[in-house]
Amino acid sequence: MAPAFIERVGVATLYPASPEIPNLFSAYVGDPNAKTDSGWDTPSGEVYSWRWTLGRRSCAFYTALIRRRPTWIRWSLLPAILRLCGVLYPPEELYEAGQLSADAYRIAQALEAAAGALSTGELREQAGFPRGSSSRAAYLKAVEELETRLLSMKVFLSEGDTMHHTLVLSRQRACHSTRPSTSFFRSISPRLSTPIRPAWQRISRFLPPLCPPLLSV
C-alpha cells in the first residue's frame, strides 16, 4: 500500500512535516492528528522500518527534502524535482567555485571513485573521517550539504540493514546502459515546471533554503 500511496501523491514524507504535504504515517493510521512516538512496537516504529522495506525495493527516491525530513519522491517525478530543487552542476565545479565545502567535496570524490554505493563506515574511512564525535559531526554536516543540494542520496541494499550512500548521478548511470554526460540534468526541459507549478507553490516554502527559486529554472 505504501508504494501505491507514493505513486499516487508523488511526494510524501515519512512522518508529518506539514498538513499540506502527504505523509506515510498519517495515511497508515488513518488520522492526520495522530502523534508520533519513539516506540518500536507502535505505528511510529512500524512506519520507521519502512525506510528499509521500501528502500530495498527501490520504490521511490529517498532523501531529506521537505523541511529536511525523510521524503519519498516518485521516480517519474524525480527529474522535475531535480530541475526545481537540485544543484545541477558536478561537485568538482561547485568546489572550484567555492560553493561546496572541502569536507563535502571529499565525500563526493569518495562516492565518485566507488564502484557502487558505500556504507556509512566505508564512506567515512575512504573520505578521511576517522572515528570520533568531532569527526562524526563534520561528516554529518558534509553529507547534509550534499543531500540538501540533491547531489547524493541514501540507498538501501537487499542485504542487511546498513544504510548506504551514492551520488544521484551515479544512480542515474546505473539505470541507463550508457553513461550520461555531466549535462544530463541540465538537459531536462524547463517545460517540466509547467504542469507541477501548483504543487511546487505548495511545497516550495518547506524546502531547504539552498533550493533555487522557481524563476531560476
ABEGO torsion letter per residue (X at the ends): XAAAAAAAAGBBBABBABAABBBAAAAAAGBAABBBBABAABAAAAAAAAAAAAAAAGABBBBBABGGBBBBBBAAAAAAAAAAABBABBAAAAAAAGABBAAAAAAAAAAAABABBBBAAAAAAAAGBBBEAAAAAAAAAAAAAAAAAGABBBBBBABEABBBBBBAAAAAAAABABBBBAAAAAABBAAAAAAAAAAAAAAAAABBAABBBAAAX
